[in-house]
Structure formats: structure tokens, C-alpha cells
């Protein structure tokens, strides 16, 4: 039997809202990296994970990316996903 497709929403502390879907995936958390570049511009990287532990595991690669890409600074954030109506 096919899984029901649903929409998932993350609400970040700064008020940003990200909706993912429709998806049948068992995602529970959304992660986001906001990187400040030397030029003053920002880059945003994001993804979703199947557990809080999986989302937290993205932190170490973010530290490596900051060194490799020469980011001035970055913020790493995680939010729990909520199921929302279509």
C-alpha cells in the first residue's frame, strides 16, 4: 500500500517558514545553515532529516565547509517538522 503524501512545515526562530512536500518521507526535522561570506553576502543551505540525531550530524560538515569555503561566520539551526494540511 502506498504511503499517504503530506506536507511538512518548519518554523525557524527568525520567523522563516519552510514547507516541504508533498512527500511520503518520514522526515522529522529541518536543518539550515546561513553562511556569511567575506563579501557580506549570505548563502543558505538546507535539508531535512529522519531524526534529530541525523539533523545534528550535519553540524560537523558545516564546520569543515566554513573552513574550506572561507565563510566569515555561519549559523546552524534545526527545527522540528509539523504536518500541515495540503
HELIX and SHEET records of a PDB file:
HELIX    1   1 UNK A   52  UNK A   56  1                                   5    
HELIX    2   2 UNK A   58  UNK A   69  1                                  12    
SHEET    1   A 3 UNK A  17  UNK A  23  0                                        
SHEET    2   A 3 UNK A   6  UNK A  11 -1                                        
SHEET    3   A 3 UNK A  82  UNK A  84 -1                                        
SHEET    1   B 3 UNK A  42  UNK A  49  0                                        
SHEET    2   B 3 UNK A  29  UNK A  36 -1                                        
SHEET    3   B 3 UNK A  73  UNK A  80 -1                                        
END                                                                             
